[in-house]
Amino acid sequence: MEALMSLIVGVLTAGGVYLLLRARTFSVVLGLTLLTYAVNLFLFASGRLTIGAPPILDPEVSRYTDPLPQALVLTAIVISFAMTAFVIMLALRARAELGNDHVDGRASVRDSRESET
């Protein structure tokens, strides 16, 4: 199970980095989303969750699970949602002002050739 989680986190991270390096803003937004999913899975898996064990201290229970990774993942979900909303609004504003959706604001060579014809 650990190898599967490591593989999933690795694939999500690789896909997120690949999309972040693209020149279009929508790809950057998707890349950031994939990276946040990878970080959330990593934080969740690092907590060594125990099935059926409560995160609350109780004198009658002998096994506990660590509530910190769950709290960190919930916080990361809220922050990533806010960050995604901000980046989407920033991309829409850049698209409206610049007329294209490139990250640097300049059209690529292919786009400039297509507009000339």
KEMARZA-978371 format. One record per residue (C-alpha): residue in three letters; x, z, y. Coordinates in nm, 4 decimals, padded with zeros to 6 digits. Example, Ala and Ser with C-alpha at 12.3 -4.5 7.8 and 13.67 -1.06 7.14 Angstrom:
% residues 2
{ALA; {01.2300; 00.7800; -00.4500}};
{SER; {01.3670; 00.7140; -00.1060}};
This chain:
% residues 117
{MET; {00.0000; 00.0000; 00.0000}};
{GLU; {00.2892; 00.0753; 00.2351}};
{ALA; {00.4355; -00.2708; 00.1795}};
{LEU; {00.1007; -00.4332; 00.2574}};
{MET; {00.0614; -00.2356; 00.5811}};
{SER; {00.4191; -00.3205; 00.6800}};
{LEU; {00.3530; -00.6873; 00.6121}};
{ILE; {00.0317; -00.6856; 00.8151}};
{VAL; {00.2007; -00.5111; 01.1092}};
{GLY; {00.4887; -00.7588; 01.0904}};
{VAL; {00.2605; -01.0628; 01.0823}};
{LEU; {00.0525; -00.9327; 01.3722}};
{THR; {00.3678; -00.8601; 01.5726}};
{ALA; {00.5198; -01.2009; 01.4994}};
{GLY; {00.1969; -01.3790; 01.5890}};
{GLY; {00.1640; -01.1742; 01.9072}};
{VAL; {00.5196; -01.2486; 02.0197}};
{TYR; {00.4749; -01.6190; 01.9412}};
{LEU; {00.1557; -01.6354; 02.1469}};
{LEU; {00.3137; -01.4376; 02.4326}};
{LEU; {00.5853; -01.7011; 02.4610}};
{ARG; {00.3360; -01.9848; 02.5053}};
{ALA; {00.2811; -02.1347; 02.8508}};
{ARG; {-00.0973; -02.0908; 02.8664}};
{THR; {-00.2664; -01.7750; 02.9867}};
{PHE; {-00.5250; -01.7677; 02.7074}};
{SER; {-00.2447; -01.7646; 02.4502}};
{VAL; {-00.0816; -01.4775; 02.6362}};
{VAL; {-00.4061; -01.2781; 02.6282}};
{LEU; {-00.4428; -01.3383; 02.2538}};
{GLY; {-00.0774; -01.2435; 02.2016}};
{LEU; {-00.1255; -00.9154; 02.3854}};
{THR; {-00.4338; -00.8458; 02.1763}};
{LEU; {-00.2465; -00.9086; 01.8508}};
{LEU; {00.0360; -00.6835; 01.9651}};
{THR; {-00.2064; -00.4023; 02.0448}};
{TYR; {-00.3619; -00.4403; 01.7002}};
{ALA; {-00.0156; -00.4188; 01.5449}};
{VAL; {00.0704; -00.1063; 01.7437}};
{ASN; {-00.2624; 00.0556; 01.6526}};
{LEU; {-00.2070; -00.0114; 01.2826}};
{PHE; {00.1479; 00.1185; 01.3075}};
{LEU; {00.0353; 00.4400; 01.4767}};
{PHE; {-00.2469; 00.4847; 01.2281}};
{ALA; {-00.0195; 00.4267; 00.9275}};
{SER; {00.2504; 00.6570; 01.0621}};
{GLY; {00.0108; 00.9527; 01.0416}};
{ARG; {00.0010; 00.9547; 00.6607}};
{LEU; {-00.3729; 00.9876; 00.6535}};
{THR; {-00.5172; 01.1884; 00.3709}};
{ILE; {-00.8539; 01.0858; 00.2318}};
{GLY; {-01.1079; 01.3655; 00.2320}};
{ALA; {-00.8899; 01.6107; 00.4256}};
{PRO; {-01.0261; 01.7473; 00.7541}};
{PRO; {-00.8220; 01.7324; 01.0764}};
{ILE; {-00.9511; 02.0775; 01.1776}};
{LEU; {-00.7808; 02.4000; 01.0698}};
{ASP; {-00.9993; 02.5970; 00.8368}};
{PRO; {-00.8878; 02.8978; 00.6302}};
{GLU; {-01.0849; 02.7742; 00.3295}};
{VAL; {-00.9115; 02.4319; 00.3134}};
{SER; {-00.5618; 02.3878; 00.1729}};
{ARG; {-00.5021; 02.0216; 00.2738}};
{TYR; {-00.5097; 01.8912; 00.6290}};
{THR; {-00.4609; 01.5589; 00.7952}};
{ASP; {-00.2763; 01.5122; 01.1222}};
{PRO; {-00.5240; 01.4431; 01.4047}};
{LEU; {-00.2552; 01.3162; 01.6453}};
{PRO; {-00.2368; 00.9540; 01.5150}};
{GLN; {-00.6151; 00.9262; 01.5335}};
{ALA; {-00.6125; 01.0467; 01.8939}};
{LEU; {-00.3267; 00.8113; 01.9809}};
{VAL; {-00.5082; 00.5126; 01.8299}};
{LEU; {-00.8291; 00.5920; 02.0166}};
{THR; {-00.6341; 00.6208; 02.3414}};
{ALA; {-00.4495; 00.2960; 02.2691}};
{ILE; {-00.7789; 00.1155; 02.2036}};
{VAL; {-00.9157; 00.2221; 02.5414}};
{ILE; {-00.5953; 00.1270; 02.7226}};
{SER; {-00.5732; -00.2107; 02.5484}};
{PHE; {-00.9344; -00.2892; 02.6343}};
{ALA; {-00.8697; -00.2141; 03.0011}};
{MET; {-00.5449; -00.4117; 02.9973}};
{THR; {-00.7141; -00.7111; 02.8337}};
{ALA; {-00.9943; -00.7080; 03.0903}};
{PHE; {-00.7388; -00.6928; 03.3736}};
{VAL; {-00.5282; -00.9769; 03.2318}};
{ILE; {-00.8363; -01.1959; 03.1790}};
{MET; {-00.9473; -01.1400; 03.5383}};
{LEU; {-00.5947; -01.2117; 03.6594}};
{ALA; {-00.5865; -01.5337; 03.4554}};
{LEU; {-00.9242; -01.6433; 03.5913}};
{ARG; {-00.8076; -01.5800; 03.9468}};
{ALA; {-00.4858; -01.7744; 03.8880}};
{ARG; {-00.6849; -02.0599; 03.7345}};
{ALA; {-00.9155; -02.0703; 04.0362}};
{GLU; {-00.6320; -02.0665; 04.2902}};
{LEU; {-00.3736; -02.2827; 04.1142}};
{GLY; {-00.5994; -02.5243; 03.9301}};
{ASN; {-00.4302; -02.4794; 03.5918}};
{ASP; {-00.3852; -02.2069; 03.3337}};
{HIS; {-00.0082; -02.2058; 03.2988}};
{VAL; {00.1661; -01.8724; 03.3181}};
{ASP; {00.4163; -01.9859; 03.5821}};
{GLY; {00.1552; -02.1803; 03.7822}};
{ARG; {00.3220; -02.5173; 03.7296}};
{ALA; {00.1759; -02.7939; 03.5198}};
{SER; {00.3775; -02.9118; 03.2211}};
{VAL; {00.5289; -03.2601; 03.2032}};
{ARG; {00.2597; -03.3738; 02.9610}};
{ASP; {-00.0198; -03.2559; 03.1918}};
{SER; {00.1349; -03.4280; 03.4935}};
{ARG; {00.1678; -03.7556; 03.2992}};
{GLU; {-00.1976; -03.7358; 03.1919}};
{SER; {-00.3152; -03.6798; 03.5506}};
{GLU; {-00.1189; -03.9845; 03.6736}};
{THR; {-00.2994; -04.2213; 03.4373}};
